[in-house]
Amino acid sequence: MGELKDISFSPEAEKMAVKLAAFDIMKQLRKAGKITEEELRYIAEKRNLPVE
């Protein structure tokens, strides 16, 4: 694999990436039975994220 060149993202894009990664972890916790569907939906609504 070749070397990656320096890539820059806007602060907004980085912030959204972090939010989506955190929400993905929450979805995994839901699948594992650690949180309820209601809790997952609450988190999604609070952060204005789509629930799939």
Summary of the structure (lengths in Angstrom):
residues: 52
radius of gyration: 14.7
end to end distance: 33.5
largest distance: 44.7
contacts: 91
relative contact order: 0.12
helix: 60%
strand: 0%
